[in-house]
């Protein structure tokens, strides 16, 4: 089955797994998904991300993170830019998610980076998603 928006599919898999209280979720691998997962791990939203293979296809395994009450760390995942409507921001207009408590993932000319990294590097780009 083909997927018209693989990033939205990835975010939905993570969102559904965290709401269901699952420890891990798997999805098809791509470099873009792996970079998004790396940023989420670096920002502290997921515990770990590993690459593997199943049935001859590369997979991405995301280990989710929960607090001491077993509530998911990720409260909300939102896809901002989508195939039907791309959202671009200038370097001076990089969004602050929830007043700085959340993170936006941007695709810039220097690769994928969080909103904090983009502000520090003074670059804008396409806002892929927001997490808090």
SEZA-336775 format. One record per residue (C-alpha): x, y, z; residue number from 1; residue in three letters; chain. Coordinates in Angstrom, 1 decimal. Layout:
residues N
east:north:up:num:residuo:cadena
X:Y:Z:NUM:ala:A
...
This chain:
residues 132
east:north:up:num:residuo:cadena
0.0:0.0:0.0:1:unk:A
1.4:3.4:-1.0:2:unk:A
1.5:6.3:1.5:3:unk:A
1.1:9.8:0.1:4:unk:A
2.6:11.4:3.3:5:unk:A
5.1:9.2:5.0:6:unk:A
6.0:11.8:7.7:7:unk:A
2.3:12.1:8.7:8:unk:A
2.2:8.3:8.9:9:unk:A
5.3:8.2:11.1:10:unk:A
3.8:10.9:13.5:11:unk:A
0.5:9.0:13.6:12:unk:A
2.2:5.7:14.5:13:unk:A
4.1:7.4:17.3:14:unk:A
1.0:9.3:18.5:15:unk:A
-1.2:6.1:18.5:16:unk:A
1.5:4.0:20.2:17:unk:A
2.0:6.5:23.0:18:unk:A
-1.7:6.9:23.6:19:unk:A
-2.1:3.1:23.8:20:unk:A
0.8:2.9:26.2:21:unk:A
3.0:0.7:24.0:22:unk:A
6.7:0.6:24.7:23:unk:A
7.8:0.6:21.1:24:unk:A
6.5:1.2:17.6:25:unk:A
8.0:0.2:14.2:26:unk:A
7.7:1.8:10.7:27:unk:A
9.3:1.8:7.3:28:unk:A
12.7:3.4:7.2:29:unk:A
13.8:6.5:5.3:30:unk:A
16.5:9.0:5.9:31:unk:A
14.0:11.8:6.6:32:unk:A
12.1:9.7:9.2:33:unk:A
15.4:8.7:10.8:34:unk:A
16.5:12.4:11.1:35:unk:A
13.1:13.4:12.6:36:unk:A
13.4:10.6:15.1:37:unk:A
17.0:11.6:15.9:38:unk:A
15.8:15.2:16.7:39:unk:A
12.9:13.8:18.8:40:unk:A
15.5:11.7:20.8:41:unk:A
17.9:14.7:21.1:42:unk:A
15.0:16.9:22.4:43:unk:A
14.0:14.2:24.9:44:unk:A
10.6:13.1:23.5:45:unk:A
11.6:9.5:22.7:46:unk:A
13.9:7.1:24.5:47:unk:A
15.7:5.5:21.6:48:unk:A
15.6:5.0:17.9:49:unk:A
17.2:2.0:16.0:50:unk:A
17.4:0.8:12.5:51:unk:A
16.8:-2.8:11.6:52:unk:A
15.5:-5.1:8.9:53:unk:A
12.4:-7.2:8.7:54:unk:A
11.3:-9.3:5.7:55:unk:A
14.0:-7.8:3.5:56:unk:A
12.9:-4.2:4.3:57:unk:A
14.7:-1.6:6.5:58:unk:A
12.6:-0.6:9.5:59:unk:A
12.8:2.2:12.1:60:unk:A
12.1:1.2:15.7:61:unk:A
11.2:4.0:18.0:62:unk:A
11.2:3.3:21.8:63:unk:A
8.7:5.7:23.5:64:unk:A
9.3:7.6:26.7:65:unk:A
6.9:7.8:29.7:66:unk:A
7.0:9.6:33.0:67:unk:A
6.8:8.1:36.5:68:unk:A
2.9:8.0:36.3:69:unk:A
3.1:6.1:33.0:70:unk:A
1.8:9.1:31.1:71:unk:A
3.4:9.7:27.7:72:unk:A
6.1:12.4:27.4:73:unk:A
4.7:13.4:24.0:74:unk:A
1.4:15.2:24.7:75:unk:A
0.8:16.2:21.0:76:unk:A
2.4:15.7:17.6:77:unk:A
1.1:17.9:14.8:78:unk:A
2.0:17.9:11.1:79:unk:A
2.3:21.5:10.0:80:unk:A
3.6:21.4:6.4:81:unk:A
1.8:18.8:4.3:82:unk:A
2.0:17.8:0.6:83:unk:A
-1.1:19.9:-0.2:84:unk:A
0.1:23.0:1.6:85:unk:A
3.7:23.6:2.4:86:unk:A
4.5:26.0:5.3:87:unk:A
7.8:27.9:5.0:88:unk:A
9.2:30.4:7.5:89:unk:A
11.9:33.0:7.3:90:unk:A
14.9:32.9:9.7:91:unk:A
13.3:35.7:11.7:92:unk:A
9.9:34.0:12.0:93:unk:A
10.9:30.5:13.2:94:unk:A
7.9:29.5:15.5:95:unk:A
8.2:29.0:19.2:96:unk:A
6.0:26.0:20.1:97:unk:A
4.0:26.5:23.3:98:unk:A
6.2:29.5:24.3:99:unk:A
9.4:27.5:24.0:100:unk:A
8.1:24.4:25.9:101:unk:A
7.6:22.4:22.7:102:unk:A
9.8:21.8:19.6:103:unk:A
9.3:22.4:15.9:104:unk:A
11.2:20.4:13.3:105:unk:A
12.4:22.3:10.3:106:unk:A
13.8:21.2:7.0:107:unk:A
16.4:23.8:6.2:108:unk:A
19.2:24.3:3.6:109:unk:A
21.5:22.9:6.3:110:unk:A
19.4:19.8:6.9:111:unk:A
16.8:19.0:9.5:112:unk:A
17.0:20.8:12.7:113:unk:A
14.9:21.8:15.7:114:unk:A
13.5:25.3:16.1:115:unk:A
16.2:26.2:18.6:116:unk:A
19.0:25.1:16.3:117:unk:A
17.4:27.0:13.4:118:unk:A
17.2:30.2:15.4:119:unk:A
20.8:29.9:16.6:120:unk:A
22.0:29.3:13.0:121:unk:A
19.8:32.1:11.6:122:unk:A
18.1:29.9:9.0:123:unk:A
14.5:29.4:8.0:124:unk:A
12.9:26.6:6.0:125:unk:A
9.9:24.3:5.9:126:unk:A
8.2:23.6:9.2:127:unk:A
7.6:19.8:9.1:128:unk:A
5.9:19.2:12.5:129:unk:A
5.5:20.5:16.1:130:unk:A
5.8:18.4:19.3:131:unk:A
5.0:19.1:22.9:132:unk:A
